[in-house]
């Protein structure tokens, strides 16, 4: 084992013959060892965005040129507001324009938007080509790059058009987090925080102790919390790949959060910011339904605030929130279902009366 390998963690997403590895460590982009054994092909297409591409695309291209004869880079505009059909078509234009065949490997270099769109393009192009996730944001490293959810947004709902399609590998280079703006780092911490209430009470304790160090980007702490987050998500995805039941717990705070994003317009709030406020509302609803002990909502709210995230949602009006939540993917027959906390570390899926939901919204909107 090389010294570099000793500083790298490996987490497996166990899905039978579609199982894959998540690699987590500093210097992953610079070490050829982590890029061996990828799907073989003549063509490789790097999909990135106008922010990440100028920083890391040349390095990734250099890493791939020893394996692939033709490496093409396509750069998309940066932001949630571009997660749509017209931007997705830029990927297909590049694939078809360069004569890419059905063995072509796509590499998603960027955050959650790039990863979701690249995965969806890979699922669709010639009815499915391999892809590799190279997440460069905290949010994508702890959540969106793992599990095979791919999608684009529709004006009426977030991630409503997509497919389940697993990557061949996920390569998380901690060094890429150094270039992440503070606001984006905090947004990623929202997806880290969610794992405590839904699956690991001890993680809440750990985050309360180490939040300041995480915000200072201390590499050992980031590596530890990214690994733990990926372990939890890998376990859930391995048990319920297509969200038939258990996997829905990963959407804690997201029903409210997606309503915020759609109600304001995609990109006004970052996804993690909307989820943060949504978690507080979901915790409030959990308490009002008598599922979780009084005090959990305040504890969670305090931790979210320390992460530099909003604890109150925008005042869109309860009716507007409810309208968007009725098209949430967990809704059934117009009945909104929420991920709620039934004791710290255990989540359940429940519906609630609209009037009670509206009270929670009104109590936690700025």
C-alpha positions as CSV (number, residue, x, y, z in Angstrom):
1,X,0.0,0.0,0.0
2,X,1.4,3.4,-1.0
3,X,1.5,6.3,1.5
4,X,-1.3,8.0,-0.5
5,X,-3.5,4.9,-0.3
6,X,-3.2,4.9,3.5
7,X,-4.8,8.3,3.6
8,X,-7.8,7.3,1.4
9,X,-11.0,5.7,2.5
10,X,-13.1,3.3,0.4
11,X,-16.9,2.7,0.8
12,X,-18.7,0.1,-1.2
13,X,-22.3,0.6,-2.5
14,X,-23.4,-3.0,-2.6
15,X,-25.8,-3.6,-5.5
16,X,-24.7,-7.0,-6.8
17,X,-23.1,-6.9,-10.2
18,X,-23.7,-3.1,-10.3
19,X,-21.8,-2.5,-7.0
20,X,-19.2,0.3,-7.0
21,X,-16.7,2.0,-4.9
22,X,-16.6,5.5,-3.3
23,X,-13.0,6.7,-3.0
24,X,-12.4,9.5,-0.4
25,X,-9.1,11.3,0.1
26,X,-6.8,14.2,-0.6
27,X,-4.9,14.1,-3.9
28,X,-7.2,11.6,-5.7
29,X,-7.2,13.7,-8.9
30,X,-3.4,13.7,-8.9
31,X,-2.8,9.9,-8.4
32,X,-3.1,7.5,-11.3
33,X,-3.8,4.6,-8.9
34,X,-7.4,5.6,-8.4
35,X,-8.1,5.9,-12.1
36,X,-7.2,2.3,-13.0
37,X,-9.9,-0.3,-13.8
38,X,-12.4,2.1,-15.2
39,X,-14.6,1.0,-18.1
40,X,-12.6,0.7,-21.3
41,X,-13.5,2.8,-24.4
42,X,-12.1,4.9,-27.1
43,X,-14.0,8.1,-26.1
44,X,-14.4,9.8,-22.8
45,X,-16.5,12.9,-22.2
46,X,-15.8,15.2,-19.2
47,X,-18.9,17.2,-18.3
48,X,-18.2,20.2,-16.0
49,X,-19.4,23.8,-15.6
50,X,-17.9,27.2,-16.2
51,X,-16.8,27.6,-12.6
52,X,-15.2,24.2,-11.9
53,X,-13.9,23.5,-15.4
54,X,-11.2,26.2,-15.5
55,X,-9.8,24.9,-12.1
56,X,-9.9,21.1,-12.6
57,X,-10.8,20.0,-16.1
58,X,-7.2,20.1,-17.5
59,X,-6.0,17.9,-14.6
60,X,-8.7,15.4,-15.1
61,X,-8.2,15.3,-18.8
62,X,-4.5,14.6,-18.3
63,X,-5.4,11.8,-16.0
64,X,-7.7,10.2,-18.5
65,X,-5.6,10.6,-21.6
66,X,-3.4,7.6,-20.7
67,X,-6.6,5.4,-20.8
68,X,-8.8,7.0,-23.5
69,X,-7.7,7.9,-27.0
70,X,-10.2,10.8,-27.3
71,X,-11.0,12.9,-24.3
72,X,-13.6,15.7,-24.8
73,X,-14.6,18.4,-22.4
74,X,-18.0,20.0,-22.4
75,X,-18.7,22.9,-20.0
76,X,-22.2,23.8,-18.9
77,X,-23.4,27.1,-17.4
78,X,-23.2,27.0,-13.6
79,X,-26.3,26.9,-11.4
80,X,-29.5,25.1,-10.5
81,X,-31.5,27.4,-12.9
82,X,-29.7,25.6,-15.9
83,X,-30.7,22.1,-14.8
84,X,-33.1,21.8,-17.7
85,X,-33.6,20.2,-21.1
86,X,-31.8,22.8,-23.2
87,X,-28.6,22.5,-21.0
88,X,-28.9,18.7,-21.0
89,X,-28.9,18.8,-24.8
90,X,-25.5,20.4,-24.8
91,X,-24.2,17.0,-23.5
92,X,-25.9,15.1,-26.2
93,X,-24.7,17.6,-28.9
94,X,-21.1,16.9,-27.7
95,X,-21.6,13.2,-27.7
96,X,-23.1,13.0,-31.2
97,X,-20.8,15.7,-32.6
98,X,-17.7,13.7,-31.6
99,X,-19.1,10.4,-32.9
100,X,-19.2,8.9,-29.4
101,X,-20.3,5.3,-29.4
102,X,-22.2,3.2,-26.8
103,X,-19.0,2.4,-24.8
104,X,-18.2,6.1,-24.3
105,X,-17.5,6.9,-20.6
106,X,-18.9,10.1,-19.1
107,X,-17.2,11.8,-16.2
108,X,-19.2,14.3,-14.1
109,X,-16.7,16.9,-12.8
110,X,-18.5,19.3,-10.5
111,X,-21.3,19.6,-7.9
112,X,-24.8,18.1,-7.7
113,X,-26.2,19.8,-10.8
114,X,-23.4,18.5,-13.0
115,X,-23.6,15.0,-11.5
116,X,-27.3,14.7,-11.9
117,X,-27.3,15.9,-15.5
118,X,-24.3,13.8,-16.5
119,X,-25.9,10.7,-15.0
120,X,-29.2,11.4,-16.7
121,X,-27.4,11.9,-20.0
122,X,-25.5,8.6,-19.5
123,X,-28.7,6.8,-18.8
124,X,-30.3,8.1,-22.0
125,X,-27.5,8.1,-24.5
126,X,-27.7,5.1,-26.8
127,X,-29.9,3.6,-24.0
128,X,-27.1,3.7,-21.4
129,X,-23.4,4.3,-21.3
130,X,-21.1,4.2,-18.2
131,X,-20.3,7.2,-16.1
132,X,-18.1,8.2,-13.3
133,X,-18.8,10.7,-10.6
134,X,-16.0,13.2,-9.7
135,X,-17.7,15.4,-7.2
136,X,-16.1,18.7,-6.2
137,X,-18.5,20.1,-3.7
138,X,-19.2,18.9,-0.2
139,X,-22.9,18.4,-1.0
140,X,-22.1,16.2,-3.9
141,X,-19.4,14.2,-2.1
142,X,-21.7,13.4,0.9
143,X,-25.0,12.9,-1.0
144,X,-25.8,13.5,-4.6
145,X,-22.9,11.6,-6.3
146,X,-23.9,8.4,-4.4
147,X,-26.9,6.3,-5.1
148,X,-27.7,6.8,-8.8
149,X,-30.4,9.4,-8.7
150,X,-30.2,11.4,-11.9
151,X,-32.5,14.2,-13.1
152,X,-33.3,17.6,-14.4
153,X,-35.8,20.1,-13.0
154,X,-39.2,21.1,-14.4
155,X,-40.6,24.6,-13.7
156,X,-43.3,22.9,-11.6
157,X,-41.0,20.6,-9.6
158,X,-37.4,19.7,-8.7
159,X,-35.8,16.6,-10.1
160,X,-39.2,15.4,-11.6
161,X,-37.6,14.1,-14.9
162,X,-34.9,11.6,-14.5
163,X,-33.8,8.0,-13.9
164,X,-32.1,5.7,-11.4
165,X,-28.7,5.0,-13.0
166,X,-25.6,4.0,-11.0
167,X,-22.1,5.3,-11.6
168,X,-19.2,3.0,-12.2
169,X,-17.2,4.7,-9.5
170,X,-17.2,7.8,-7.3
171,X,-13.9,9.7,-6.8
172,X,-14.0,12.3,-4.0
173,X,-10.8,14.5,-3.9
174,X,-10.9,16.5,-0.6
175,X,-8.5,19.0,-2.2
176,X,-11.2,20.3,-4.4
177,X,-13.1,21.6,-1.3
178,X,-10.4,24.2,-0.8
179,X,-11.8,26.2,-3.8
180,X,-15.4,25.9,-2.6
181,X,-17.1,29.2,-1.5
182,X,-18.1,29.4,2.1
183,X,-21.8,29.5,1.2
184,X,-21.4,26.2,-0.8
185,X,-19.5,24.5,2.0
186,X,-22.4,25.4,4.4
187,X,-24.9,24.1,1.9
188,X,-23.1,20.8,1.9
189,X,-23.1,20.7,5.7
190,X,-26.9,20.6,5.5
191,X,-26.8,17.2,3.8
192,X,-24.3,16.0,6.4
193,X,-26.5,17.2,9.3
194,X,-29.5,15.3,8.0
195,X,-27.8,11.9,8.6
196,X,-27.8,12.4,12.3
197,X,-31.6,12.7,12.9
198,X,-32.5,10.0,10.4
199,X,-29.8,7.3,11.1
200,X,-27.0,8.1,13.6
201,X,-27.6,9.9,16.9
202,X,-23.9,9.8,17.6
203,X,-23.2,11.8,14.5
204,X,-25.3,14.7,16.0
205,X,-23.0,14.7,19.0
206,X,-19.9,14.6,16.8
207,X,-21.1,17.5,14.6
208,X,-21.9,19.6,17.6
209,X,-18.3,19.1,18.8
210,X,-16.6,19.6,15.5
211,X,-18.7,22.1,13.5
212,X,-16.2,24.9,13.7
213,X,-13.4,22.7,12.5
214,X,-15.5,21.5,9.6
215,X,-16.2,25.1,8.6
216,X,-12.4,25.8,8.8
217,X,-12.1,22.9,6.3
218,X,-9.8,20.8,8.5
219,X,-9.1,17.8,6.2
220,X,-9.1,15.0,8.8
221,X,-12.6,16.1,10.0
222,X,-13.9,16.5,6.4
223,X,-12.6,13.1,5.5
224,X,-14.2,11.5,8.6
225,X,-17.6,13.1,8.1
226,X,-17.7,12.4,4.3
227,X,-16.8,8.8,4.9
228,X,-19.6,8.4,7.6
229,X,-22.1,10.2,5.4
230,X,-21.3,7.9,2.5
231,X,-21.5,4.8,4.7
232,X,-25.0,5.7,5.8
233,X,-26.1,6.5,2.3
234,X,-24.5,3.4,0.8
235,X,-26.3,1.2,3.4
236,X,-29.7,2.8,2.6
237,X,-29.2,2.6,-1.1
238,X,-28.0,-1.0,-0.9
239,X,-31.2,-1.9,0.9
240,X,-33.6,0.2,-1.3
241,X,-32.1,1.3,-4.5
242,X,-35.2,2.7,-6.1
243,X,-36.8,4.4,-3.1
244,X,-39.6,1.8,-2.6
245,X,-39.6,2.6,1.2
246,X,-36.4,3.0,3.3
247,X,-34.5,5.3,0.9
248,X,-37.2,8.0,1.3
249,X,-35.7,8.8,4.8
250,X,-32.8,10.4,2.9
251,X,-35.2,13.2,2.0
252,X,-35.5,14.5,5.5
253,X,-36.3,18.3,5.1
254,X,-36.5,18.0,1.3
255,X,-40.2,18.1,1.0
256,X,-40.3,21.6,2.5
257,X,-36.9,22.4,0.9
258,X,-38.0,21.5,-2.7
259,X,-41.0,23.7,-2.2
260,X,-38.7,26.6,-1.2
261,X,-36.6,26.1,-4.3
262,X,-39.5,25.9,-6.7
263,X,-41.4,28.7,-5.0
264,X,-38.5,31.2,-5.1
265,X,-37.3,30.0,-8.5
266,X,-34.5,27.4,-8.9
267,X,-31.1,28.9,-7.9
268,X,-32.2,31.7,-5.7
269,X,-31.5,29.6,-2.6
270,X,-28.9,26.8,-2.8
271,X,-30.3,23.3,-2.4
272,X,-28.6,22.9,1.0
273,X,-30.0,26.1,2.3
274,X,-33.5,25.1,1.4
275,X,-33.0,21.7,3.0
276,X,-31.7,23.3,6.2
277,X,-34.8,25.4,6.7
278,X,-36.9,22.4,5.6
279,X,-35.3,20.2,8.3
280,X,-36.3,22.7,11.0
281,X,-39.9,22.7,9.8
282,X,-39.9,18.8,9.5
283,X,-38.6,18.6,13.1
284,X,-41.3,21.0,14.3
285,X,-43.9,18.8,12.6
286,X,-42.4,15.7,14.2
287,X,-42.7,17.4,17.7
288,X,-46.3,18.6,17.0
289,X,-47.3,15.1,16.0
290,X,-45.8,13.7,19.2
291,X,-43.2,11.5,17.3
292,X,-40.0,13.1,18.6
293,X,-39.3,14.5,22.1
294,X,-39.6,18.2,22.7
295,X,-36.3,19.9,22.3
296,X,-35.0,18.1,19.2
297,X,-36.2,20.8,16.9
298,X,-34.3,23.4,18.9
299,X,-31.1,21.3,19.1
300,X,-31.2,20.8,15.3
301,X,-31.9,24.4,14.7
302,X,-28.9,25.5,16.8
303,X,-26.6,23.1,14.9
304,X,-27.9,24.3,11.5
305,X,-27.3,27.9,12.5
306,X,-23.8,27.1,13.6
307,X,-23.2,25.6,10.1
308,X,-24.0,29.0,8.6
309,X,-27.4,28.0,7.3
310,X,-30.9,29.5,7.4
311,X,-33.3,28.1,10.1
312,X,-36.3,30.0,8.7
313,X,-37.8,29.6,5.3
314,X,-38.9,32.4,3.0
315,X,-42.5,33.7,3.5
316,X,-44.1,32.3,0.4
317,X,-47.3,31.6,2.2
318,X,-48.5,28.2,3.5
319,X,-50.8,27.7,0.4
320,X,-47.8,28.1,-1.9
321,X,-45.7,25.6,0.0
322,X,-48.5,23.1,0.0
323,X,-49.1,23.5,-3.7
324,X,-45.5,22.6,-4.5
325,X,-45.4,19.8,-2.0
326,X,-48.3,18.1,-3.6
327,X,-46.1,17.3,-6.6
328,X,-43.3,16.0,-4.4
329,X,-42.2,12.5,-5.5
330,X,-43.2,11.0,-2.2
331,X,-46.8,12.3,-2.5
332,X,-49.5,9.7,-3.3
333,X,-52.9,10.6,-4.6
334,X,-52.4,14.2,-3.5
335,X,-51.5,13.1,0.0
336,X,-48.2,14.7,1.1
337,X,-45.9,12.4,3.0
338,X,-43.1,13.8,5.1
339,X,-39.9,12.3,6.5
340,X,-40.3,12.8,10.2
341,X,-38.1,12.0,13.2
342,X,-39.4,9.3,15.6
343,X,-36.7,9.6,18.2
344,X,-33.2,10.8,17.4
345,X,-31.5,8.5,14.8
346,X,-34.8,7.0,13.5
347,X,-36.9,8.4,10.7
348,X,-40.4,7.5,9.5
349,X,-42.6,8.4,6.5
350,X,-45.9,10.0,7.6
351,X,-48.7,12.3,6.3
352,X,-50.1,15.1,8.4
353,X,-53.2,17.4,8.3
354,X,-52.7,20.4,6.0
355,X,-53.7,22.8,8.8
356,X,-50.9,21.4,11.1
357,X,-48.4,21.6,8.3
358,X,-49.4,25.2,7.6
359,X,-48.9,26.1,11.3
360,X,-45.3,24.7,11.1
361,X,-44.6,26.7,7.9
362,X,-46.0,29.9,9.4
363,X,-44.0,29.4,12.6
364,X,-40.7,29.0,10.7
365,X,-40.8,31.4,7.8
366,X,-39.0,34.8,7.8
